[in-house]
Each structure stands twice: as C-alpha cells, then as structure tokens.
C-alpha cells in the first residue's frame, strides 16, 4: 500500500479537535461512500486518487448529491483537467 505524501497533514487536520475536517478513506468513492461521508451537507470535497477517471467518476455523483459542494479534483492528465 502506497502512502500519500500529504497523509500526515490530512491526519493532523482530522485529529485536531477544533478542526471541522473529517477524513474518510475509501478504495472507491462510489455513491454509498459519498453518502456515508455526508457529502450532501459538506462545504467541500477533495478527490485525490491517483486515477483521473476515479476522481471524475466520483465528482459527478458528489455534485448531484450536493450541487453547491466545492470540489477539489486531482488530475494528472492536463488536457482532461482543462475540460
């Protein structure tokens, strides 16, 4: 299992009792996972998988569940990211 280089910072935000950040890790961010993360009420969602398709596939139902959620989507393919 590969460790994300920012994992320590994410965990620190999650561990801080004053932080509003909640961390949910999932192998695949499907609709069930997004609902478990309560994306319907979230102000923002960061999709940081190492696969552009996974990130985009998760962004669409997230936007459907919460049209006003701010999405941060990690993209490796520059041309796809422009669209």
C-alpha positions as CSV (number, residue, x, y, z in Angstrom):
1,X,0.0,0.0,0.0
2,X,1.4,3.4,-1.0
3,X,1.3,6.2,1.5
4,X,0.2,9.6,0.2
5,X,2.9,12.2,0.8
6,X,0.4,14.5,2.5
7,X,-1.2,11.8,4.6
8,X,0.4,13.2,7.8
9,X,-1.1,16.6,7.2
10,X,-4.5,15.1,6.5
11,X,-4.4,13.1,9.6
12,X,-3.3,16.1,11.7
13,X,-6.3,18.1,10.5
14,X,-8.6,15.2,11.3
15,X,-7.0,14.7,14.8
16,X,-7.3,18.3,15.8
17,X,-10.5,18.6,18.0
18,X,-11.0,22.2,16.7
19,X,-10.9,21.2,13.1
20,X,-14.0,20.8,11.0
21,X,-12.2,18.5,8.6
22,X,-13.4,14.9,8.5
23,X,-11.3,12.3,6.8
24,X,-12.9,9.3,5.1
25,X,-10.7,6.9,3.1
26,X,-12.2,4.5,0.6
27,X,-10.9,2.3,-2.1
28,X,-13.6,3.6,-4.5
29,X,-15.6,6.8,-3.9
30,X,-19.0,5.5,-5.0
31,X,-22.4,6.9,-4.1
32,X,-22.6,4.8,-1.0
33,X,-19.3,6.1,0.3
34,X,-20.2,9.7,-0.6
35,X,-23.5,9.4,1.4
36,X,-21.5,7.9,4.3
37,X,-19.3,10.9,4.2
38,X,-22.4,13.1,4.3
39,X,-21.4,14.9,1.1
40,X,-25.0,16.3,0.9
41,X,-24.0,18.6,3.8
42,X,-20.3,19.2,3.0
43,X,-18.9,22.5,2.1
44,X,-16.0,20.9,0.2
45,X,-14.8,17.6,-1.0
46,X,-11.3,16.7,-2.1
47,X,-10.9,13.7,-4.5
48,X,-7.2,12.8,-4.5
49,X,-7.0,9.3,-6.0
50,X,-4.1,8.6,-8.4
51,X,-6.6,7.9,-11.2
52,X,-8.2,10.7,-13.1
53,X,-11.2,8.5,-14.1
54,X,-11.9,7.6,-10.4
55,X,-11.8,11.2,-9.4
56,X,-14.1,12.4,-12.2
57,X,-16.5,9.4,-11.7
58,X,-16.8,10.4,-8.0
59,X,-17.2,14.1,-8.7
60,X,-20.3,13.7,-10.8
61,X,-22.5,11.9,-8.1
62,X,-21.0,14.3,-5.5
63,X,-22.3,17.2,-7.5
64,X,-25.7,15.5,-7.9
65,X,-25.9,14.9,-4.1
66,X,-24.8,18.4,-3.3
67,X,-24.9,21.0,-6.2
68,X,-23.1,23.6,-4.1
69,X,-20.2,21.5,-2.8
70,X,-16.8,22.9,-3.6
71,X,-14.9,20.2,-5.5
72,X,-11.1,19.8,-5.4
73,X,-10.3,17.1,-8.0
74,X,-6.7,15.9,-8.5
75,X,-6.0,15.5,-12.2
76,X,-2.8,14.1,-13.9
77,X,-3.9,14.4,-17.5
78,X,-3.7,18.1,-18.2
79,X,-5.9,18.1,-21.3
80,X,-8.7,16.2,-19.4
81,X,-8.3,18.6,-16.5
82,X,-9.0,21.6,-18.7
83,X,-12.4,20.2,-19.6
